Amino acid sequence: MIAIDLNCDCGESYGAFQVGDDEGVLPFVSSANVACGGHAGDPLVMRRTVRRCRELGVAVGAHPSYPDLHGFGRRVLPLSPDEIEDWVLAQIGALAAIARAEQVELRHVKPHGALYNVAARDHAVAAAIARAVVAFSREVALVGLAGSALIAAGIEAGLPVLAEAFADRAYEADGRLRDRRHPDALIIDPAACVAQTISIARDGVVIAIDGTPLPLRADTICLHGDTPGAAARAAALRQGLTAAGISVRAPGQ
């Protein structure tokens, strides 16, 4: 049976601000990328999210970002590689302390937003993130865009890596994710999300925005939890993958 990890970004509320539908999405995924204070997430949200993942049997990973609460981590900040390394390490450590209190082991690290996108193409930034993960644990997997500089940096650092694709993001013909400034960058229709995910998991192919078929091998597929209708898409994805004979489970399970 084909198996794929289905992950979601979650724990992105902060203080009085409620972001995403974690309760609606988490029951349908196998891994969770938990915000850890850089772009979202506070200690209460982090602990509540980790606890819910433990109850559901969902693997927990850290979701660090540029230190950019005001911009939700979607702005590129002028930080040096050393600064990026330390900010990422600090965020991993914050979530790791909470996870330890909840008797949960961190399984992976996936950068968020602008940091993820910069690391996909900038080797110096990617290497800084990999160093932060190595400083925490060589057993924790580094998640990055399939075929990106971040995956290469993780391999060079001796880390386990997980190549990621997206259920709900459109792709350009060169393999890049379509910029969120375009109205068709996000795939909202649940059936379209299911079709794209099955194509990636079963066939190793994604259809770009211009109709170009692109080879794409992925270990994990992301569904965003902060977009309207995310819970319905998550349910449709899980049901659609099961119907296609594709098992959803976290790496190593």
N, C-alpha and C positions, 0 to 999 in steps of 0.2 A: 504494500500500500504506500502511495506517496504521502509524505508528511511535510507540513510547513508550520512554522511559527507565525502566529498572528499577534502583533503587538499594537499597543496604543500609547499615546502620550497622555498622561493623566496627572492628577494632583496639582492642577494648575490654577486652583483658586488661591486667594490670598486675602487674609483679614476679612473685611466685609464684602469682598468681591468674589462672586461665584462664577467660575469659568468651567465650561464643559459639562458633560453628563456622565461622570464616572460610574454612577450606579447603574446607568442604562447600558454602558459599553463593557465594563469589566467582566461581567458574566460570560461574555462570548469570546474573549481573547485568551491567549496562553501566556503572554508576557506583558509587563507594564513598565513604561518609562516614567518614573516619578520625578516631577520637578523638585528641585532641592535648593530653592532660594535665589537663584540667579535671575530668572525671568518671572518666576511665580513660585508658589508654595511657601508656606510658613510651617513652623514646627507642628502646630495642631493639624494642619492639612496633611503634612507628610506622614505623621503617625496614624492618622485615620485612614489614609490611603494604603499604607503598608499593611495595616491590620486587616483591611478589607481584602487585599490581595491574598494574604495568608488564609483567610476564611474560604476564599474561592479556589485556592490552589494555583494562583497565577504567579509566575516567576517575576521577581522584582529587580529592576535595574535603575541606575541613576540617570537623570536627564539634565545635565549641567548646561550652562549657557554663558554668554557674555553677562556681566553684572548689569542688567538692564531691565529693572522692574517697570520703568515708565514705558519702555518700548516693547515689552513682552518678549525681549530677546531677539527681536527681528531687525535690529539695527546693528551694523558693523561698528564696533568700537575700536579706537586706535590703541590697542594693547600690544605689547611686545610678546614674543613667544614665551618668555619666562613668566610674564604676568598671566598669560592664558593658562600655562601649566599650573600655577599656584591657585588661580581662581577655580579651575576645574577640580583640582585635588581637594580644595576646601569644601566644595559642594558635594563631592562624593563622600567625604568624611562626615558631613552633617547628616546625610541620609543613612550612612552606614551605622552611625550611633543609634538612630531611631530604629533601624531594622534590627540591630542587635538586641535592643530592648524588647522587640516583638518576636524575637527568636526566628528571624528571617535572614537568610544569606543573600547578599547582593550577587546577582548572576551576570550582569552586563552593565556597560556604560554606553549611552547614546547621546551625543551632543544635540542641542536644540537649535532650531531656527537659523539665524545668521551664522552662528558658530559652526553648525553642521554644514551649511552651504559653502562657507569659506574653506573649511577643512577638506571639502570634497575636491578642491582644486589647488590649494596652497599647501605644499609639503611641509613648510616650516610650522604652520599652525597645526597641521595634522600630527606632526611629530611631537609637538608640545602636548597635545591631548593624550597621545600614546604614552608619553613619559609620565603624565599624571596618573594614568591607569596603572602603569607598571609600579609606580611608587606606592600605590594602594595594594595591589595584588596582581600577580601574573596569571592568576587563575580566572580572573574576570574577563569576559569577552568584550571586545570593542565593536560596536555597531556603527556601520557607515554605509553611505550610498554605494551600491554595487558598482565595482569598477573604478572607484574613486581613489584619490590620494590618501584618504583616511584609512581605507582598507590596506593599502600598501604600507602605510606607516605602522599599522598594527602588526602586520606580518614581520616587518623589519625589526620591531621591538620584541618579537617573540610572544605576542599575545594571541589567544584564540580570537578569531574575527568572525563576524556575522554580516554577510552582504545583505543590504536591505533594498527592498522595492516598496512601491506604494500602491495601495488599493484605490485611493481616492485623489491621486494627483495625476495630471496629464504630463506626458513626456514630449520633449522636443525631439526632432529627428537625429540630433547628435547625442541623445541619451541624457541630457540635462532635464531636470524638472522644470516645467513651464512656470515662469515667474508669476507669483500670486497677484501681481498688478493686472493680469489679464483675467477677464471674467470667466473664462473656461479653464482656468488653472486647476480648479477643484472639480472633482467628479461627484456630483450630488446624487444622481440616480442610482439606487441600490442595485438594480440589475446590471448597470454598466460597471459598477464596482466589482460585483461578483464575476462578471465575464473577464475583466482585466486580471483579477486575482487568479482565476483558474488558468488563464493563458500563461501567466508567469509561473505558477507552481507546477503545472502539468507539462506545458510545452516549452518553457524557457523563452517565451517571446512576449513582448509588449508592443502594442500598436501605437505609434507616435501620433501627435495631434494632426499631422499631415497625411496619415495613413501608412507611413513607412513601418514595416515590421522590424523590430529591433531584437536581437538576441539578448536575453537578460536572465542570468542565473542568480537566484536569491535564496538565502537561508531563512529570512524573516520578512514579513510583509506588514507594513504599518497602515493602520486606520486612525485618522485623527479624531479625537474625542471632543474637540472644541468647536465643531461646526454644527449648524442646525441639522437635525435628523440623524445624528451620529448613532444613536441607539438602534434605530431601524436599519441602518446600513450594517451595523455590527451583527445584528440578528440575521439579516439576509446573507451576509458573508458566511457565517458559521453554518447556516442551513445549506447554502449553495455548495460550499466546499464538501460537506458531508455527503450531499446528494451526488457529487462528482467523484466520490470515492477517495477524497483527500482528507487525511487525518490532520487535525490541528493540535499541535503540542509544542511545548517549549523545548529548545535545544537541550539535548542530554536526557530528556525524559523518555 
